[in-house]
Amino acid sequence: MREKWARRIVYLTGALVVLLSAAFAALQNPGTGESAAKMSSVSTDALGAADPQRIAAGREVYQQHYCSGCHAIAGDGNPRNPLDHVGAKYSARQLHDRITGAESLRGILPDQVIGLKQRYQSLSEADLEALVVYLQSL
C-alpha cells in the first residue's frame, strides 16, 4: 500500500515540476504573435534588418558605448546578461524600448536597470536603429 502511494506522490510531483517549468518558460519568453506585432511601431523596412552596413554600424555603436560591460555576445562581455538570439525573442520596438529603458518596462526590469538604460535615450535615432538592427541579427 505504501509503495502505491509513494508512486502516486512521485508522479504527481513530476507532473507539478513539468507544469511549473512550462509556466515559467511561458512567462520568460514573450510571444511573437499579435501582441508583439502591435508593439512594433518601427517598420522592418526602415530598419533594413538584412543590410550588412547597418549591422556593422550597430556593432560599432555597441562597442562605442561599452555595452559589453553589462551584456555578452557569443561569450564576449558580461556573461550575466547575454544577448545571443535576442533578435528572435523581441520585436524591433521591444528592443528599442529595452535599450532606452522605456517607462513601460517598470515592473518587468528593475528600476535601477531602467535608470541606467535611460541614459541611452540621448543616442541619435540613427544609432538606436542601427543598434536594434545589429541585435536583431544575433
N, C-alpha and C positions, 0 to 999 in steps of 0.2 A: 504494500500500500504506500509506504514511504517513497519507494522508487517511482511510483506512478506520479505522485505529487511533485517530486523533485524534477522529473522530466517536464511536467507542465510548467513549473516555475522557470526552468531553463528556456523552454520555447517562448514563453511569454516575455521573458527578459530579452531574448534575442529579437523578437518582433518589436519590442519597445525601442531597442537600440537602433534598429533599421528605420523605424518611423521618425525618431528624433533626428537621425542623420539626414534623412530626406528633407525634413522641415528646416534644419539648419542650412542645408545646401540651397534650398529654395530662397531662403532669406538672404544669403550671402551672394547669390548670383541673380542680379536683376534680369527680368525677361527682356527679350528683344522684340516683343510683339507690339501691339497698338500703343501702349503707354510710352515705350521708348521712341516710337515714331512721332508721337505728339510732342515729346520733349525736344526733338531735334529741329531747331529753327535755322540752323546753319546748313545750307544745301551742300550735298556732296559734290556737286558740280563746281561750286565756288571754292571748295577746299582742294579739289584736284587730287584726291587720295592716291592716285597711281603715279603722280608726277614725281620723278626722281629728284628734280631740283627742289621741289617743295619739301620732300622728305629730308634732303640734305640740309636745307635751311632750318627745318625743325630740329634736326640733330644738333646743329650749331647753337640754336637758342638753348637747347637742353644743356649743352656743355658750357655756354657762356654764363648761365645762371646757376651753375653748380648744382643741378637737380640731383646728381648722384650722391650728394651729401645726405639726402633723405630717401632716395629711390635707387633701385638697381635695375639694370637691363642686362640680360644674359650673364648674370652673376657679377657684373661690374658695378660697384657702388654699394650703397647701404642695403644689406640683404633683408632688413626688416620690412621693407616696402617695395617688393619687386613690381615692375611694370610690364613684364613679359605677358603677352596676349591681352593687354588691357584694351586694345582696339576691338577685340571680339566681345569684350564684356560690356563696354559702354558706347553709347552713341557719341557723335561729334559734340552735340550740345552738352551732354553729361560730362565729357572730358573737359570741355571749356569751363564748365561750372566748377569742376573739381580742381582745375588748375588755379582759378581765380578765387576760390573759397566763397562761392555764392552763398547768400543767406539761406537759400532753400536747402542747404546741406546741414543746417543746425539740427541736431538730434541724430544725424547719420554719422558725421565726423565730429571728433572732439572740438570744443571751442578753441582750444589752443592751436590746433592744426588749421582751422578755418582762419584764425588770426594771422598765422604765418603765411598762408596761401594768399591772403588778400593783398599782400604787397605786389603780387604779380598782376593785379588789376591795372598797374601802370604800364604794362607791356603794350606795345602797339598792336592794333588788331591784326596786322600782317604777321607779326611774330607769334601771336597767340594761335592764329590759324595754321601757321607752319608747324608749330609745336603739336597741335591737335593732329595734323596730317601725319607727322612723324610717329606719334603714339598709336594712331590707327594702323600704321604699317607694321607694328610689332607683332 
